[in-house]
Amino acid sequence: MDTPQRAINPLDNLIVGFDRALRVVGGVAKASRPNPGTQAKDCELNAQEARHSAGLMRVNHVGEVCAQALYDSQGRHATTPAMRDQFAQSGREEEDHLAWTAERLSELGSQPSLLNPLWYAGAYALGTVAARMGDAVSLGFVVETERQVEAHLNSHLDELPPQDGKSRAIVTQMRDDEIEHGAKAQAMGAADMPLPVKMAMRAMAKVMTTTAYYI
């Protein structure tokens, strides 16, 4: 006879969420896919190029810290199994990005942002607000976020040193995954975000990316 499974109570959820947050901001991430950078030709970067690549990859790592918070918070408040599954799948792919960018930062002799706890908390709050406004709005928030991230990653491909094949391979795969995440959210019935919301999201992203490049 099967033993009945114990229902997860709010305290359990709180503990699980807190443990997940600690692992993300503490840099404990495990990729389920091979790092695209391992297939790229290694190169010699001068000190200025290495600092610039590290700054950009730190920004990308912060973006993945935020993605973990967003998908976790939105998934917890999604109302259908299909949405919860989609947020979970996207979150796993974003964890690949988190691990890849952390590995590349280490290779470049740098480190993640010191403000990761702040970025995680802010993103979790935003994801919760979006999810509380309904599934269509939550999905629309994903679509707009991924559009902005796609543009941001394209700009990094323009800015990265041409010979930094490892960073470029990672960013390219990240961009392709973000496009797919946005397309899936759109197909599930995303609402279009009002222009003021889009502008506020861009402004917040600008603050984050500018700060994370240095700190």
N, C-alpha and C positions, 0 to 999 in steps of 0.2 A: 504494500500500500504506500502510495506516494505521500511524503510529508508535506503538509500545506506550507506554502511560502509565506513568510511574514511580510505584511504590507510595510512599505517604506514610509515612515512618518516624517513630519517636517524637520525634526531634529536630525534625522538621518540625512535628509537632503542638504541641510545646512553643513553638516560635517563633510559630506562628499564634495559639495561645492567649494568649501574652504580648502580641502586637500587638493583639489584640482587647481585652484588659484595659486596655492603655494608652489605646486610643481611647475606651473607655467612661468611665474615670475622668478622662480629659482633656477630656470633654465633646464628643467628635467623634461626633455621631449624626445620621443623616439619615432623615427620615420618608418613608415611601412613600405615606402618605395625607395629605390636607390637614389642617392644624391646625383642630380644631373651634372654637377660640377666635376665629378670623378672621371667623366668621360672627356672632359675638355683638356686641351693642352695647357700645361702649366707655363707660366710666363714670369718674366722679371719685371717687377714694378719698382719705380724709384720711390723715395720716401713720400713725395707729394701725391703721387698716384695711389700709393697704398693707403694713405690717410683718406683720400677722397673716396676710394672704393669702400673702405671701412665705414665711413660716415654714411654712405648710401645704404650699405647692407645693414647698418644699425637701424636706420629708418625703416627698412623692410622688416627687420626683426620685430620692431615695435608694432608695426602693422599686423604682424602675425600674433603677437600678444593680444592686441585688441580683437583680432578675429576670433581667437579662442574664447574671449570673454563674451563677445557678441553672440556667437553661435550657441554657447552654453546657456546664456540667459534667454535667448529667443526660443531655443529648443525646450527649455523647462516650462515655458508658458504657451507653447504651441497647443492647439486644441485637437489636432488630428494625428493619428499614427504616421501618416504619410509625411506630414511636415516635420514631425520629430525625427523620423528616419533621415529625411533630407538634411536637416541641420546637423545630425550626428555624422553623416557621411562627409559633408562639407568640412565639418570640424576636424575629422581625421586627416583629410587632405591638407587642411591648413596647419595641422600639427607637423606634417612633413615639411612644410615651408619653414615652420619655426625651427625645426632641427637643422635643416639645410643652412639657413641663414646664420644660426649660432655656430655651426661648424666652419662656415666661411669666415666669420668674424675672428674665430680663433686662429685660422690659417693666416689671416692678415695681421695678427698680433694685436687685436683689439678686443673689445668686450661689449656686451649688450648695454642698453641704456640703464643708467642708475635710477631712472624714474619709472621703471616698469610697473611697480605696484600702483602708482598713480594712473598710468595709462590703462591698466587692467580694470581698476575700479571704475574709472570714468566710462569705459566702453561697456562694462557690465550694466551700469545704470542706464545708459542709452538704449541698450538692447532690451532691457526690461520695460522701459517706457514704450518703445516701439511695439513690443509684443502685447502689452496691456491694451493697446489701441486696436487690436484685432489682427487676424491672420493676414488679411490683404495688406494692411499697413506694414506689418512686420516683414512680409515678403518684399514690399516696395522699398523698404529701408535697405534690404539686402541688395536689390537691383541697383539702387542709386549708389550704395557703398561700393559695389563691385565695378560700376562704371568709373567712378572716381579713382579706384585703385588701379584699374586697367590703364587709365591715362597717366597716372603717377608712375607705374612700372615702365610704360613706354618712354617716359621722360628719363628714367634711369638708364634705359638702354642707350639713349642718346648721350648721356653724361658719363657713363662708365668708360674707363680707358679701353680703347679698341682691342688691346692685347689681353685684357683681363677676361679670358674665355671662361674661367670657372664661375665668376660672378654673373657673367652674362647668360650662361647656360641655366643657372638657378633662376634668375629673374625671368627669363623667357618661359620656363615651365610654370612658374608662379603665375605669370600673366595669363597663360592658356587655361590654367585651372580656374582663375578668377572669372574669366569670360564664361566658362561652363557653369560655374555656380550662379552667376547672374542670370544666365539663360534658363536654368532650371527653376529658379525662383519666379521668373517672369511667366513661365509656362504653368506654374501652379496658381496663378491668379493674382499677381502682384498689382497693387494700386500705384498709380503714378504719384510721386511726392510733389507737393506744392513748391513753387519756385523759392519762396523764402526758406523752406526747410533745406532745399538743395544748397542754397547759398550759405546757410548756417553750417551745414556739414562741410562745405569746402573751407570755410573760415577756420573751423576747429581742426581740420586736417592740416591746414597750413601751419597752425601753431605747433601741432605735434611734430610734423616733419622737420620744421626749422629747428625746434629744440632738440629733437632726438639725434639730429646729425652731429651735434657737439657733445651732448650729455647722455 
